[in-house]
Amino acid sequence: MIRASDEAVEQGNFKLLDILHHFTSGFKVIASNYCYFGIDELRQACGGAGFTLASGIADYWEDTAPFTTYEGVNVVMAQQSSRYVLK
């Protein structure tokens, strides 16, 4: 779909960009939520050791926590994607 969108844009047709935006918004929400909640669950499963920097999990958790707000808050991105699906 991205290749088709790129070819359409080169010809001055921007209709596929709307569809692509909604699909990528939904994918961003799914991917960043799975990443954050998966690492957080792993950290909690290790108990107190999951919070220490020696475990390495805290570093990953710290790096992935902002993913849910980068390039748009997940709540808003999910609304944009679901609005297109319901439309």
Contacts in CASP RR format, 6 or more apart in sequence:
PFRMAT RR
TARGET T0000
AUTHOR 0000-0000-0000
METHOD contacts of the structure
MODEL  1
MIRASDEAVEQGNFKLLDILHHFTSGFKVIASNYCYFGIDELRQACGGAG
FTLASGIADYWEDTAPFTTYEGVNVVMAQQSSRYVLK
1 16 0 8 1.000
1 19 0 8 1.000
1 20 0 8 1.000
1 23 0 8 1.000
2 20 0 8 1.000
4 16 0 8 1.000
5 16 0 8 1.000
5 17 0 8 1.000
5 20 0 8 1.000
8 14 0 8 1.000
8 15 0 8 1.000
8 16 0 8 1.000
9 16 0 8 1.000
9 17 0 8 1.000
18 84 0 8 1.000
19 84 0 8 1.000
21 80 0 8 1.000
22 80 0 8 1.000
22 81 0 8 1.000
22 83 0 8 1.000
22 84 0 8 1.000
22 85 0 8 1.000
23 81 0 8 1.000
25 77 0 8 1.000
25 78 0 8 1.000
25 80 0 8 1.000
25 81 0 8 1.000
26 77 0 8 1.000
26 78 0 8 1.000
26 80 0 8 1.000
26 81 0 8 1.000
28 71 0 8 1.000
28 72 0 8 1.000
28 74 0 8 1.000
28 77 0 8 1.000
29 74 0 8 1.000
29 77 0 8 1.000
29 78 0 8 1.000
29 81 0 8 1.000
32 64 0 8 1.000
32 67 0 8 1.000
32 68 0 8 1.000
32 70 0 8 1.000
32 74 0 8 1.000
33 68 0 8 1.000
33 74 0 8 1.000
35 64 0 8 1.000
35 67 0 8 1.000
36 64 0 8 1.000
36 65 0 8 1.000
36 67 0 8 1.000
36 68 0 8 1.000
39 57 0 8 1.000
39 60 0 8 1.000
39 61 0 8 1.000
39 64 0 8 1.000
40 61 0 8 1.000
42 57 0 8 1.000
43 50 0 8 1.000
43 51 0 8 1.000
43 57 0 8 1.000
43 58 0 8 1.000
43 61 0 8 1.000
44 50 0 8 1.000
46 55 0 8 1.000
46 57 0 8 1.000
49 55 0 8 1.000
50 56 0 8 1.000
50 57 0 8 1.000
50 58 0 8 1.000
51 58 0 8 1.000
52 58 0 8 1.000
53 59 0 8 1.000
68 74 0 8 1.000
END
